[in-house]
């Protein structure tokens, strides 16, 4: 008997950072979890947007719930890292505004 998760979820060192992902895609299980659980996207929305079938989507969610503690830590670490980058690196818009900061005069 084939394990359904093994047919849809892979973990390959050197591919998408060695994180669990949907077989044949670069979509991480944690991305599916965030999109569905935190952003409220439906299975159909995610499937249509990323060309996934329902079996792939639900396999990713099953894997997430089986490994929730570890994946939630990875999600939090990613969020923390993004927050650190935001506070330490100006956005492209901020850089452009600062580079062009001069007074405008109405003529």
Secondary structure, DSSP 8 states (H G I E B T S, - for coil): ---HHHHHEE--TTSGGG--EETTS--BHHHHHIIIIIT---HHHHHHHHT--HHHHHHHHHHHHHTHHHHHHHHHHHHHHHHHHHHHS--HHHHHHHHT-------
